[in-house]
């Protein structure tokens, strides 16, 4: 599986399918090794990640690491944590501000192969509505808040999360149950998998 994953990652990083639509040009960002047991399915890189080539190399990454209860070195340990956004390249900005959605060509082209290549994944963290819609299909609720609030229904495979952007600080303040109920269970599951054990579903 290691050789298969290496070939796939090389193909993704060489992809130019959406080049004409990308304001900063293509720079596919994906990371992980065949041994990873946790997959972070996010939306698409921002400008800072496009520049560095390092997923979540920004303030939202700091918040996400705090949610997971892990440090930066653990977060970027590709042998344990893989990161595969719905769009691998920075998609540009919307006319009224905020990043544009992932390019629609990307997920259908690559995500089925990503799922096959990362064969040891046991927990997929679904960050934002685009990742939730792709991975949950008709199980997704009508709003992101409803989907995240129903996080227990998607275990043990999936754990839906809001985006950790500063823009969602208001959402976090309006939904205190997320920090009180969802985050402790998220941290428990992440810590268990990182330690090499299986998550106890009885808890």
QUINOR-V125641 format. One record per residue. RES is the residue in one small letter. PHI is phi in whole degrees, -180 to 180 (none if undefined). OMEGA is omega as a letter, one per 40 degrees, with the letter a starting at -180 (999 if undefined). BURIAL is + if it has 16 or more other C-alpha atoms within 10 Angstrom, else -. Layout:
RES	PHI	OMEGA	BURIAL
RES	PHI	OMEGA	BURIAL
This chain:
x	none	a	-
x	-63	a	-
x	-64	i	-
x	-62	i	-
x	-65	i	+
x	-59	i	-
x	-65	a	-
x	-64	i	+
x	-61	i	+
x	-64	i	-
x	-63	a	-
x	-62	a	+
x	-68	i	-
x	-96	a	-
x	-66	i	+
x	-131	a	-
x	-56	a	-
x	-99	a	-
x	-52	a	-
x	-69	a	-
x	-101	a	-
x	-101	a	-
x	-65	i	-
x	-105	a	-
x	83	a	+
x	-75	i	+
x	-152	a	+
x	-61	a	+
x	-120	i	+
x	-154	a	+
x	-150	i	+
x	143	i	+
x	-118	a	+
x	-65	a	+
x	-86	a	+
x	-61	i	+
x	-109	i	+
x	-121	i	+
x	-119	i	+
x	-99	i	+
x	-100	a	+
x	-109	a	+
x	-94	i	+
x	-166	i	+
x	-64	i	+
x	-91	a	+
x	-66	a	+
x	-68	i	-
x	-67	i	+
x	-59	a	+
x	-71	a	-
x	-90	a	-
x	77	a	+
x	-115	a	-
x	-58	i	+
x	55	i	+
x	-90	a	+
x	-161	a	-
x	-64	i	-
x	-65	i	+
x	-65	i	+
x	-62	i	+
x	-67	i	+
x	-62	i	+
x	-63	i	+
x	-66	i	-
x	-59	a	+
x	-79	a	+
x	74	a	+
x	-130	i	+
x	-89	a	-
x	-64	a	-
x	-62	i	-
x	-66	a	-
x	-59	a	+
x	-97	i	+
x	-81	a	-
x	-65	i	+
x	-70	a	+
x	-117	a	+
x	-130	i	+
x	-105	i	+
x	-132	a	+
x	-137	i	+
x	-71	i	+
x	-68	i	+
x	-125	a	+
x	-82	a	+
x	-118	i	+
x	-63	a	+
x	-90	a	+
x	100	a	+
x	-112	i	-
x	-80	a	-
x	-57	a	-
x	-98	i	-
x	104	a	-
x	87	a	-
x	-70	i	+
x	-69	i	+
x	-67	i	+
x	-58	i	+
x	-59	a	+
x	-69	i	-
x	-74	a	-
x	-72	a	+
x	-60	i	+
x	-62	a	-
x	-73	a	-
x	-116	a	+
x	-62	i	+
x	-60	i	-
x	-72	i	-
x	-62	a	+
x	-61	i	-
x	-72	a	-
x	-71	i	+
x	-89	a	+
x	-74	a	-
x	-96	a	+
x	-63	i	+
x	-115	a	+
x	-137	i	+
x	-112	i	+
x	-91	a	+
x	-98	a	+
x	-97	i	+
x	91	a	+
x	-66	a	+
x	-66	i	+
x	-66	a	+
x	-65	a	+
x	-64	a	+
x	-68	a	+
x	-79	a	+
x	-95	i	-
x	58	a	-
x	-76	i	-
x	-85	a	-
x	-69	i	+
x	-80	a	+
x	-74	i	-
x	-133	i	-
x	-61	a	+
x	-60	i	+
x	-66	i	-
x	-66	a	+
x	-66	i	+
x	-64	i	+
x	-94	a	+
x	-54	a	+
x	-63	a	-
x	-70	a	-
x	-102	i	-
x	-74	e	-
x	-93	a	-
x	-79	a	-
x	-119	i	+
x	-138	a	+
x	-75	a	+
x	-137	i	+
x	-73	i	+
x	-71	a	+
x	-80	i	+
x	-62	i	-
x	-59	i	-
x	-65	a	-
x	-97	i	-
x	-60	i	-
x	-62	i	-
x	-60	i	-
x	-63	i	-
x	-69	a	-
x	-81	a	-
x	-128	a	-
x	-63	i	-
x	-62	a	-
x	-63	i	+
x	-73	a	-
x	-79	a	-
x	-115	a	-
x	-75	a	+
x	-63	i	+
x	-59	i	-
x	-71	i	+
x	-59	a	+
x	-64	i	+
x	-63	a	-
x	-68	i	+
x	-63	a	+
x	-62	a	+
x	-64	a	-
x	-68	i	+
x	-66	i	+
x	-82	i	-
x	90	a	-
x	-100	i	-
x	-99	a	-
x	-75	i	+
x	-82	a	-
x	-75	a	-
x	-77	a	-
x	-90	999	-
